[in-house]
Amino acid sequence: MRIQDIIEGKKEWRVHMARVKALPRDYQIVYKEIQKYLFKVGPVELTNGTGLLSGIIDLFEGGAALGKGVLDVTGSDVAAFCDDLIKDSKTYADIYQESVHQEVNKAMKKVTDKTK
């Protein structure tokens, strides 16, 4: 990654966070919780720019403009809302599970080969 890419990424992130700060307080709180949740759950494409997070802000800006409360937009189960957003996305947990599966298969193959 070039230094220019890093600088551009920081600029984009600052603009992104300015949009969050412009949201009503309840939306900001829920957005930050969603952000934490997604960073922990780890959809792989989340690290490639702010596409998913920007989409959430778009949704929140629309809801706020209509005078809706944030839970009217997300539903009362915010974690389920997040899970639904990333249901078709590959996560770091998926990658790790695949890695564990491959390691177990390799180990079991070695054990089986030695017993033959």
N, C-alpha and C positions, 0 to 999 in steps of 0.2 A: 504494500500500500504506500502510495506516495504521500509526502507531507501535504501537498495541495488537497488530496482526497480527505485527509484528516481534518484540515482546516475547514473545508466545505461541509464535512459531516458535523462539525461543531456548530457551524453557522445554522445548518438545517435544524439541529437539535434545539438551539436557542429560540428559533422561530416557532418550533413545535411547542416548546414549553411556554412561550408567551401566549400561544393560543389556549393552553390549559389554564393559565393564570387569568385569562379573560372570561372563563366560564364562571357561572354562579358557584358559590362555595360548596353546595352539596354535590354538584357535578365534579368539582376538583377532588373532593375526598374520594368519591367512587372511582374516578379516573386513576388516582394514585394507587388505590387498592388493586385495580385491574392491572395496572402496570407491574406492581410487585408480583401479583399472581402469575402473570405471563412470563416474567423474568425467571420465576422459580420453576414453572412448568416447562418452559423452554421451547416454544415453537422455533424451529431452525430459522425460518425466514424473518423472524422478529429482529435478528441481528443484521439483516440486510436492509438498512434504511428504516424508515418509520412508517411504512405503508399501513400495516395493521393498526398501529396506534393512531395514525392520522385519520384512518377511517373511523375509529371510535370517536375521535374529536369531532369529525364531521357529523356523526350521528348525534353526539351530545349538543353541538351547536344548534342543530335542527330542533332537537327536543326543547332546549332552553328557549329558542325563538318562539316556539309554540306555547310556552308557559308551562310545560310539563315538568313534573318532578323527575329527578334522575332515575328513581326506581320504577317510574312509569315507562321509562325507556328501556331499562335493562331487565326489569322484573325483580322480584324480591331476592332471588337467589343469584347473586352476582357471579359466583364461581361457575354456576351452570351456564350463565350467559357467556362467560369466557370459554368454557369447554365447547360450547356450541360454535363459537367463532373459529376455534382451531381444530374442530373435529376431523377435518380432512388434511390437516397439516402434520408433517413429520416433526416430532419433538426430539429433544436430546435424550429424553427417557427412552424413546423408541430405538434410537441409535445404540444406547447403552444396553438395552435388552437384547438387541441383535448381537452385539459384541459378546455378551455373556453366553448367549445361546451358541455362538460359534466356538467360543473357548471350551465350553462343556463338550460340544461335539468333537472337537479336536482331542481333548483329553480322553474321552471315551473311546475314540478310534485307536489311540495309542494303547490303551488298556486292552482293547479287543485284539489288536494286532500282536501284542505280546503273549496273549493266551493261545494264539493259534499255533 
